[in-house]
Amino acid sequence: MHRSVVTIERHIIDQERRHPEATGAFSSILYDIALAGKLISHEVRKAGITEDILGQTGDVNVHGEQVKRLDEYAHDVIFRALDHSGHLAVMASEEAEDVIPIPGKFPTGNYALLYDPLDGSSNIEANVSVGTIFSLHRKISQGERGSLEDCLQPGFKQVAAGYVVYGSSTMLVYTTGNGVHGFTLDPGIGEFLLSHPEIRIPDQCQRIYSVNEGNSVNWSPEQRRLVDHLKGLDGCNGKPYGSRYIGSLVADFHRTLLYGGLFMYPGDRKNPQGKLRLLYEAAPVAMIAEQAGGRATDGTRPISEIQPDTLHQRTPLFVGSPDCMGLVDRFLAGPAEPAA
């Protein structure tokens, strides 16, 4: 007997039925995000074959980074998939300096969508997994059209968050605050099928940590002691943790979500606030982690409690299994080295 086939559309409808007051707008947004994920996946898989996909556009984005053609493509696909639905009030993208208004010819709705179109795109030419990250908030500003206010909300006010990872297979993972579910794209039928229902990050920390140790020269003493402990260099940790670092947040977090362990992108002397964007990366990842039984902090406070001040605000990020996060709490709390 084959298990029941559940498409993402069916799953979203089943979730919606639990809320009699639902209008269908929320579900429609998730459908459109799934469609955008399929289109981006199709293009990513042609990288290296079609000449006009790889490489740079010649433009520089708000972060001072060279814009890659796939970044631009993914940004445009998501915007065009959702600008006309009448369900969004405003959008914001890691690739755009300011909020993105809904075109005046289209109606607006009650949600704000924030997204990182193609996380990890600097690795695309090496065929490393990349991904799309998204976050959804309710509109809180007055007036018909959305504004910056709708985007500058803390993570605990998200109504949905998720990502699409484009790797050996394409997988969409999302939460609406009722658990975390994963769907794998079947390329034969072009549908996302439920493959990972009710994802839970392992309670017991897998002995895996993920961090860019090339930055260690600029770390704080507390951060260095934490990593030395994970490596077993302090003699207090028994078997050392294994190190796994891809350099694509979606890929590194996806592994951590499924296998457990700890992902870190700390602040340092060079970048005290870290390099990850609070609204487009850290906040949605934190919501997913918490819904799966994990935790996410900036080293001292939950990511979900940080009130953003700017659209492209950065933050350190520590996310993983509960007991791994306990180590973060202990080692980063102060200069004294904690007991093993």
C-alpha positions in Angstrom: 0.0 0.0 0.0 1.3 3.5 -0.9 0.9 6.2 1.7 -1.7 8.8 1.0 -0.4 11.5 -1.4 -0.9 15.0 0.2 0.0 18.0 -2.0 0.8 21.3 -0.4 -2.5 22.7 -1.7 -4.4 19.9 0.1 -2.4 20.4 3.2 -3.0 24.1 3.3 -6.8 23.6 2.8 -6.9 21.0 5.6 -5.1 23.5 7.9 -7.6 26.3 6.8 -10.6 24.1 7.7 -9.5 24.3 11.3 -10.3 28.1 11.2 -13.9 28.7 10.2 -13.2 32.4 10.1 -10.6 32.0 7.4 -11.1 34.0 4.1 -8.7 32.0 2.0 -6.4 34.9 1.5 -3.7 33.4 3.7 -3.9 30.1 1.8 -3.7 31.9 -1.5 -0.4 33.6 -0.5 1.1 30.3 0.4 0.0 28.8 -2.9 1.7 31.7 -4.7 4.9 31.3 -2.8 4.9 27.6 -3.7 4.5 28.5 -7.3 7.4 30.9 -7.1 9.5 28.2 -5.6 8.8 25.9 -8.5 9.7 28.6 -11.0 13.0 29.4 -9.2 13.8 25.7 -8.8 13.4 25.2 -12.6 15.8 28.1 -13.3 18.4 27.1 -10.7 18.5 23.6 -12.2 19.5 25.1 -15.5 22.5 27.0 -14.0 25.6 26.2 -15.9 23.7 25.1 -19.0 22.1 28.4 -20.0 24.6 31.2 -20.3 22.4 34.0 -19.2 21.6 32.5 -15.8 25.0 32.6 -14.0 27.1 35.6 -13.4 26.4 39.2 -12.3 24.1 41.9 -13.5 26.6 44.7 -13.0 24.4 46.2 -10.3 25.2 46.6 -6.6 22.5 46.0 -4.0 21.7 47.9 -0.8 24.3 45.8 1.1 27.1 46.7 -1.3 27.1 43.2 -2.9 27.2 42.4 -6.6 23.8 41.3 -7.7 23.8 38.0 -9.4 21.4 37.3 -12.3 19.7 34.5 -10.3 19.2 36.9 -7.4 17.4 39.3 -9.7 15.4 36.6 -11.3 14.3 35.1 -8.0 13.4 38.6 -6.7 11.3 39.4 -9.7 9.5 36.0 -9.8 8.4 36.3 -6.2 7.1 39.8 -6.7 5.3 39.0 -9.9 3.7 35.9 -8.4 2.2 37.8 -5.5 1.8 41.5 -6.6 -1.7 41.0 -8.2 -3.5 38.7 -5.8 -5.1 41.4 -3.7 -3.9 39.7 -0.5 -0.7 41.7 0.2 -0.5 45.3 1.4 3.3 45.6 0.9 6.4 43.6 0.3 10.1 43.9 1.3 13.0 42.1 -0.2 16.7 41.7 0.8 17.5 42.9 -2.7 15.5 46.1 -2.5 16.6 49.2 -0.5 13.0 50.3 0.5 9.7 48.6 0.9 8.1 47.4 -2.3 4.6 48.9 -2.8 1.8 46.9 -4.5 1.3 48.4 -8.0 -1.6 50.9 -7.9 -3.5 49.0 -10.6 -4.0 46.0 -8.2 -6.0 45.8 -5.0 -4.3 45.4 -1.7 -4.9 43.1 1.3 -4.0 42.6 4.9 -0.5 41.0 4.9 3.1 42.0 4.5 5.5 39.6 2.8 9.3 39.8 3.5 11.7 37.6 1.6 15.3 36.7 0.8 14.9 35.7 -2.9 18.0 33.5 -3.1 20.0 33.0 0.0 23.5 31.6 -0.6 23.6 32.7 -4.2 27.4 33.4 -4.0 27.8 29.6 -4.0 25.5 28.9 -7.0 28.3 28.5 -9.5 29.8 25.7 -7.3 26.5 23.8 -7.4 26.0 24.4 -3.6 22.4 24.3 -2.2 20.7 27.7 -2.1 17.3 28.7 -1.0 14.4 31.2 -0.7 13.3 32.4 2.8 10.0 34.2 3.5 8.2 35.8 6.4 4.5 36.9 6.6 3.1 39.5 8.9 -0.4 41.0 9.3 -0.8 44.6 8.2 -0.9 47.0 11.2 -0.7 50.4 9.6 -3.6 52.6 8.9 -4.8 53.3 5.3 -5.4 51.1 2.3 -1.7 50.7 1.2 0.9 49.1 3.4 4.0 50.8 4.7 7.3 50.3 6.4 5.5 50.0 9.7 4.0 46.7 8.6 7.4 45.3 7.9 9.2 46.5 11.1 7.5 44.0 13.4 9.2 41.6 15.9 9.4 37.9 15.0 6.8 36.8 17.5 4.2 38.6 15.4 4.9 36.5 12.3 1.9 34.6 11.1 3.9 32.3 8.8 7.5 31.6 7.9 9.3 29.2 5.6 11.9 28.5 3.1 12.5 26.6 -0.1 15.9 24.8 -0.4 17.1 24.0 -3.9 19.5 21.1 -3.5 19.5 17.4 -4.6 15.8 17.8 -4.5 13.7 20.9 -4.0 11.9 21.1 -0.6 9.6 23.7 0.9 9.3 23.9 4.7 6.8 26.2 6.4 5.0 26.9 9.6 1.9 28.9 10.3 2.3 28.5 14.1 0.9 25.0 14.2 4.0 22.9 13.7 6.5 22.6 10.9 5.8 20.7 7.7 8.1 19.8 4.7 7.1 19.2 1.1 9.4 17.7 -1.6 8.9 18.8 -5.2 8.1 15.9 -7.5 9.5 17.0 -10.8 7.5 14.5 -12.7 4.1 16.0 -11.8 5.3 19.4 -10.7 3.8 19.3 -7.2 5.1 19.7 -3.7 4.2 16.5 -1.8 4.1 16.2 2.0 7.3 14.3 2.8 8.2 15.5 6.3 5.0 16.0 8.4 5.3 17.5 11.9 9.1 18.1 11.8 10.7 18.2 15.2 14.3 19.2 15.8 16.0 16.3 17.8 15.8 17.1 21.5 19.2 15.6 22.2 21.9 17.7 20.5 23.6 15.9 17.7 27.3 16.5 18.1 27.4 18.8 15.0 28.2 22.5 15.0 28.1 24.9 12.1 30.1 28.2 12.0 32.5 30.0 9.8 35.7 29.6 11.7 37.5 31.8 9.3 36.2 34.7 11.4 37.5 33.3 14.7 40.3 35.8 14.9 37.7 38.5 15.5 35.5 36.5 17.9 35.0 37.4 21.6 36.7 35.3 24.2 33.4 33.8 25.1 32.6 32.7 21.6 36.1 31.1 21.2 35.6 29.2 24.5 32.3 27.9 23.2 33.8 26.6 20.0 36.8 25.2 21.8 34.4 23.3 24.1 32.6 21.9 21.1 35.9 20.7 19.7 36.9 19.1 23.0 39.9 21.4 23.3 39.0 22.2 26.9 39.1 18.6 28.0 35.5 18.9 29.3 33.4 17.7 26.5 34.2 14.0 25.8 33.8 13.2 22.1 34.3 16.3 20.0 31.5 17.7 17.9 31.8 17.4 14.1 32.0 20.6 12.1 29.7 21.1 9.1 29.5 24.5 7.4 28.2 25.1 3.9 27.9 28.9 3.8 24.3 28.9 2.8 22.0 29.7 5.7 19.1 27.7 4.2 21.2 24.6 3.7 23.0 24.8 7.1 19.7 25.4 8.9 17.9 22.7 7.0 20.5 20.2 8.1 20.3 21.4 11.7 16.5 21.3 11.7 16.4 17.6 10.5 19.5 16.3 12.3 19.9 18.5 15.3 23.0 20.4 16.4 23.9 24.0 16.5 24.2 26.7 13.8 26.0 30.0 14.7 26.7 33.2 12.9 28.0 35.4 15.8 28.9 39.0 15.9 32.6 39.8 16.0 34.9 42.8 16.2 34.5 43.4 12.4 30.8 42.9 12.4 29.4 43.4 15.9 25.8 42.9 14.8 26.7 39.8 12.7 25.9 39.6 9.0 22.5 37.9 8.8 19.5 40.1 8.2 17.0 40.0 11.0 13.8 40.3 9.0 14.7 38.2 5.9 16.8 35.5 7.5 17.0 35.3 11.3 13.3 35.9 12.2 11.7 33.4 9.9 14.4 30.8 10.7 13.7 31.4 14.4 10.0 30.9 14.0 10.5 27.6 12.3 13.1 26.4 14.9 10.8 27.3 17.8 7.8 25.6 16.2 9.9 22.5 15.7 11.0 22.5 19.4 14.3 24.3 19.0 15.5 27.7 20.0 17.1 30.8 18.4 18.8 33.7 20.0 21.3 36.5 19.2 23.4 35.1 22.1 21.5 36.9 24.8 17.9 37.2 23.9 15.4 35.3 21.7 15.4 36.4 18.0 11.6 36.6 18.1 11.7 39.4 20.7 14.0 41.8 18.9 12.1 44.9 17.7 13.6 45.9 14.3 14.5 49.5 13.7 15.5 49.3 10.1 14.5 47.2 7.1 18.0 45.7 6.6 19.0 45.4 10.3 21.5 42.7 11.0 21.8 40.3 14.0 24.0 37.5 15.4 22.2 34.2 15.2 22.5 31.0 17.3 19.9 28.3 16.5 19.6 24.6 17.2 18.5 21.9 19.5 17.5 22.9 23.1 20.5 21.4 24.8 22.9 22.8 22.3 21.3 26.2 22.9 21.9 25.6 26.6 25.6 25.6 25.9 25.2 28.9 24.1 23.5 30.4 27.1 26.1 29.2 29.5 29.2 30.1 27.5 28.1 33.5 26.3 26.6 34.6 29.6 30.0 35.9 30.9 33.7 35.5 31.0 33.8 32.5 33.4 34.1 29.1 31.7 31.1 27.0 32.7 31.4 23.4 33.9 31.1 20.6 31.4 
